[in-house]
Amino acid sequence: RKRSDLSSTVYLYDSPNEEEIEQREPSSSSDSSVQQNRIAILIPFVSSLDMAQTLPPYFSAFATAAGGSKDLVDFLILHDGIPSSLLPESYTIPSNVRLINIGSTKQMAHLFLR
């Protein structure tokens, strides 16, 4: 099923029955070749023109909350060239939160619109 509104499209799935869940559960053997799937969330961040080119003041609270899901989710924050002197120290950011410098708003637009 699909639900759309102006901001996003959300796909809704019926919950699986017990038989489907049993089929999905990994076997109890210790097979090291089984790969764990992860979720990647891309967050494009464009600095405001009327403010300094920096992350929002609530970023540390976001990073702390995101760190709680480090076993399942990676947050890839694409920014438009925030100077490294204005970014938080790497040791203060959880390992699943990554800041990726795209360079400029124009390069970010090119990346997303091609």
Short mmCIF file of the C-alpha atoms (twelve columns), coordinates in Angstrom:
data_MODEL
# 
_entry.id   MODEL 
# 
loop_
_atom_site.group_PDB 
_atom_site.id 
_atom_site.type_symbol 
_atom_site.label_atom_id 
_atom_site.label_alt_id 
_atom_site.label_comp_id 
_atom_site.label_asym_id 
_atom_site.label_seq_id 
_atom_site.Cartn_x 
_atom_site.Cartn_y 
_atom_site.Cartn_z 
_atom_site.pdbx_PDB_model_num 
ATOM 1   C CA . ARG A 1   0.000  0.000   0.000   1 
ATOM 2   C CA . LYS A 2   1.142  3.549   -0.655  1 
ATOM 3   C CA . ARG A 3   0.363  6.797   1.131   1 
ATOM 4   C CA . SER A 4   1.474  10.096  -0.380  1 
ATOM 5   C CA . ASP A 5   1.390  13.662  0.829   1 
ATOM 6   C CA . LEU A 6   3.215  16.839  -0.172  1 
ATOM 7   C CA . SER A 7   6.389  16.100  1.771   1 
ATOM 8   C CA . SER A 8   7.051  12.415  1.219   1 
ATOM 9   C CA . THR A 9   5.839  9.044   0.093   1 
ATOM 10  C CA . VAL A 10  5.510  6.324   2.700   1 
ATOM 11  C CA . TYR A 11  5.068  2.668   1.849   1 
ATOM 12  C CA . LEU A 12  2.975  0.738   4.335   1 
ATOM 13  C CA . TYR A 13  3.341  -3.014  4.541   1 
ATOM 14  C CA . ASP A 14  1.051  -5.500  6.224   1 
ATOM 15  C CA . SER A 15  2.674  -7.196  9.177   1 
ATOM 16  C CA . PRO A 16  3.937  -10.704 8.413   1 
ATOM 17  C CA . ASN A 17  2.237  -13.720 9.884   1 
ATOM 18  C CA . GLU A 18  4.057  -16.067 12.296  1 
ATOM 19  C CA . GLU A 19  4.962  -18.545 9.550   1 
ATOM 20  C CA . GLU A 20  6.740  -15.839 7.510   1 
ATOM 21  C CA . ILE A 21  8.643  -14.691 10.601  1 
ATOM 22  C CA . GLU A 22  9.858  -18.227 11.330  1 
ATOM 23  C CA . GLN A 23  11.104 -18.555 7.750   1 
ATOM 24  C CA . ARG A 24  13.081 -15.298 8.044   1 
ATOM 25  C CA . GLU A 25  14.815 -16.050 11.332  1 
ATOM 26  C CA . PRO A 26  18.449 -17.072 10.835  1 
ATOM 27  C CA . SER A 27  19.436 -20.565 11.793  1 
ATOM 28  C CA . SER A 28  21.138 -21.080 15.124  1 
ATOM 29  C CA . SER A 29  24.381 -22.193 13.473  1 
ATOM 30  C CA . SER A 30  27.307 -19.810 13.761  1 
ATOM 31  C CA . ASP A 31  27.732 -19.131 10.047  1 
ATOM 32  C CA . SER A 32  30.089 -16.163 9.708   1 
ATOM 33  C CA . SER A 33  29.154 -15.673 6.045   1 
ATOM 34  C CA . VAL A 34  25.740 -14.234 6.985   1 
ATOM 35  C CA . GLN A 35  25.806 -10.492 6.349   1 
ATOM 36  C CA . GLN A 36  23.835 -8.119  8.534   1 
ATOM 37  C CA . ASN A 37  21.759 -5.573  6.618   1 
ATOM 38  C CA . ARG A 38  21.914 -1.925  7.649   1 
ATOM 39  C CA . ILE A 39  19.783 1.116   6.965   1 
ATOM 40  C CA . ALA A 40  21.380 4.244   5.493   1 
ATOM 41  C CA . ILE A 41  19.573 7.543   5.937   1 
ATOM 42  C CA . LEU A 42  20.787 10.377  3.700   1 
ATOM 43  C CA . ILE A 43  20.232 13.846  5.128   1 
ATOM 44  C CA . PRO A 44  21.089 16.759  2.824   1 
ATOM 45  C CA . PHE A 45  21.900 19.820  4.942   1 
ATOM 46  C CA . VAL A 46  22.144 23.245  3.315   1 
ATOM 47  C CA . SER A 47  23.313 26.131  5.484   1 
ATOM 48  C CA . SER A 48  21.030 29.128  5.733   1 
ATOM 49  C CA . LEU A 49  22.135 32.160  3.743   1 
ATOM 50  C CA . ASP A 50  21.455 34.537  6.639   1 
ATOM 51  C CA . MET A 51  23.370 32.469  9.228   1 
ATOM 52  C CA . ALA A 52  26.944 31.340  9.638   1 
ATOM 53  C CA . GLN A 53  27.816 28.216  7.707   1 
ATOM 54  C CA . THR A 54  27.543 25.757  10.590  1 
ATOM 55  C CA . LEU A 55  25.417 22.905  11.885  1 
ATOM 56  C CA . PRO A 56  22.228 23.730  13.819  1 
ATOM 57  C CA . PRO A 57  22.478 24.116  17.599  1 
ATOM 58  C CA . TYR A 58  20.531 20.880  18.191  1 
ATOM 59  C CA . PHE A 59  23.058 18.757  16.258  1 
ATOM 60  C CA . SER A 60  24.685 17.301  19.389  1 
ATOM 61  C CA . ALA A 61  21.263 16.135  20.668  1 
ATOM 62  C CA . PHE A 62  20.539 14.577  17.251  1 
ATOM 63  C CA . ALA A 63  23.937 12.831  17.190  1 
ATOM 64  C CA . THR A 64  23.425 11.433  20.689  1 
ATOM 65  C CA . ALA A 65  19.985 10.082  19.750  1 
ATOM 66  C CA . ALA A 66  21.296 8.673   16.460  1 
ATOM 67  C CA . GLY A 67  24.102 6.913   18.326  1 
ATOM 68  C CA . GLY A 68  21.468 4.788   20.060  1 
ATOM 69  C CA . SER A 69  20.824 2.981   16.779  1 
ATOM 70  C CA . LYS A 70  24.462 2.449   15.790  1 
ATOM 71  C CA . ASP A 71  23.953 -1.304  15.323  1 
ATOM 72  C CA . LEU A 72  21.304 -0.823  12.634  1 
ATOM 73  C CA . VAL A 73  21.318 2.666   11.068  1 
ATOM 74  C CA . ASP A 74  23.951 4.903   9.455   1 
ATOM 75  C CA . PHE A 75  23.160 8.618   9.157   1 
ATOM 76  C CA . LEU A 76  24.977 10.206  6.216   1 
ATOM 77  C CA . ILE A 77  24.729 13.988  6.486   1 
ATOM 78  C CA . LEU A 78  25.654 15.663  3.217   1 
ATOM 79  C CA . HIS A 79  26.592 19.297  3.795   1 
ATOM 80  C CA . ASP A 80  27.460 22.161  1.503   1 
ATOM 81  C CA . GLY A 81  31.000 22.919  2.572   1 
ATOM 82  C CA . ILE A 82  30.874 23.786  6.255   1 
ATOM 83  C CA . PRO A 83  34.483 24.617  7.227   1 
ATOM 84  C CA . SER A 84  36.119 21.866  9.279   1 
ATOM 85  C CA . SER A 85  36.873 24.403  12.033  1 
ATOM 86  C CA . LEU A 86  33.101 24.798  12.575  1 
ATOM 87  C CA . LEU A 87  32.341 21.057  12.623  1 
ATOM 88  C CA . PRO A 88  32.296 19.119  15.900  1 
ATOM 89  C CA . GLU A 89  35.364 17.054  16.781  1 
ATOM 90  C CA . SER A 90  35.145 13.570  15.257  1 
ATOM 91  C CA . TYR A 91  35.497 11.854  18.653  1 
ATOM 92  C CA . THR A 92  32.265 13.553  19.816  1 
ATOM 93  C CA . ILE A 93  30.181 12.115  16.972  1 
ATOM 94  C CA . PRO A 94  28.913 8.499   17.104  1 
ATOM 95  C CA . SER A 95  30.469 6.129   14.554  1 
ATOM 96  C CA . ASN A 96  27.172 5.771   12.665  1 
ATOM 97  C CA . VAL A 97  26.851 9.532   12.008  1 
ATOM 98  C CA . ARG A 98  28.986 10.679  9.094   1 
ATOM 99  C CA . LEU A 99  29.438 14.240  7.877   1 
ATOM 100 C CA . ILE A 100 30.174 14.310  4.144   1 
ATOM 101 C CA . ASN A 101 31.342 17.543  2.524   1 
ATOM 102 C CA . ILE A 102 29.782 17.939  -0.935  1 
ATOM 103 C CA . GLY A 103 31.551 21.272  -1.461  1 
ATOM 104 C CA . SER A 104 28.807 23.741  -2.332  1 
ATOM 105 C CA . THR A 105 25.073 24.092  -2.736  1 
ATOM 106 C CA . LYS A 106 25.547 24.034  -6.514  1 
ATOM 107 C CA . GLN A 107 27.426 20.713  -6.376  1 
ATOM 108 C CA . MET A 108 24.782 19.275  -4.057  1 
ATOM 109 C CA . ALA A 109 22.032 20.310  -6.486  1 
ATOM 110 C CA . HIS A 110 23.956 18.719  -9.363  1 
ATOM 111 C CA . LEU A 111 24.318 15.491  -7.379  1 
ATOM 112 C CA . PHE A 112 20.611 15.239  -6.589  1 
ATOM 113 C CA . LEU A 113 19.231 16.493  -9.899  1 
ATOM 114 C CA . ARG A 114 21.196 14.460  -12.388 1 
# 
